[in-house]
Amino acid sequence: MAHVSNARSNRSGADAWQRPPGAPIDESRLAMLRRVKRMTVEQRIELFEQLSRDAAWARSAKRVR
């Protein structure tokens, strides 16, 4: 079984990540990926922290019926 690190080292940056076959990427996801690609490292870290806080809040929220 090949290790993931070995598989990554054999490919260039653009080809390092490939989506699984049959997993379509819609236009909104592509737009989001393009926006994140233009972000600085600091902006990406802030976005990650914000999404983490949102996820933690959503897990702790009680459902309202």
C-alpha positions in Angstrom: 0.0 0.0 0.0 1.5 3.4 -1.0 1.7 6.1 1.6 -0.1 9.4 0.9 3.1 11.4 1.4 4.8 9.3 -1.3 1.9 9.9 -3.7 2.0 13.6 -3.1 5.7 14.0 -3.7 5.3 12.5 -7.2 2.9 15.1 -8.4 3.2 18.9 -9.0 1.2 21.4 -6.9 -1.7 21.7 -9.2 -2.1 18.0 -9.5 -1.4 17.2 -5.8 -5.1 17.0 -5.0 -7.7 15.5 -7.2 -11.3 15.0 -6.4 -12.6 11.5 -6.3 -14.3 10.2 -9.4 -17.9 10.9 -9.6 -17.8 13.8 -7.1 -19.0 16.9 -9.0 -17.9 20.3 -8.0 -20.6 22.9 -8.5 -20.0 26.5 -9.5 -20.5 27.9 -6.0 -17.8 25.6 -4.6 -15.4 26.5 -7.5 -16.0 30.2 -6.7 -15.3 29.6 -3.0 -12.1 27.8 -3.9 -10.9 30.7 -6.1 -11.6 33.2 -3.3 -9.6 31.2 -0.8 -6.8 30.7 -3.2 -6.3 34.5 -3.4 -6.3 34.9 0.4 -3.2 35.4 2.5 -2.2 32.9 5.1 -3.4 35.2 7.8 -6.8 35.5 6.1 -7.0 31.7 5.7 -6.3 31.2 9.4 -9.0 33.7 10.4 -11.5 32.0 8.1 -10.7 28.6 9.6 -11.1 30.0 13.1 -14.4 31.6 12.2 -15.7 28.4 10.6 -14.6 26.4 13.7 -16.5 28.8 16.0 -19.5 28.5 13.8 -19.3 24.7 13.8 -18.9 24.6 17.6 -21.9 26.8 18.0 -24.0 24.7 15.6 -23.1 21.5 17.5 -24.1 23.1 20.8 -27.3 24.6 19.5 -30.6 23.0 20.4 -33.1 22.2 17.7 -36.1 24.3 17.5 -39.3 22.7 16.1 
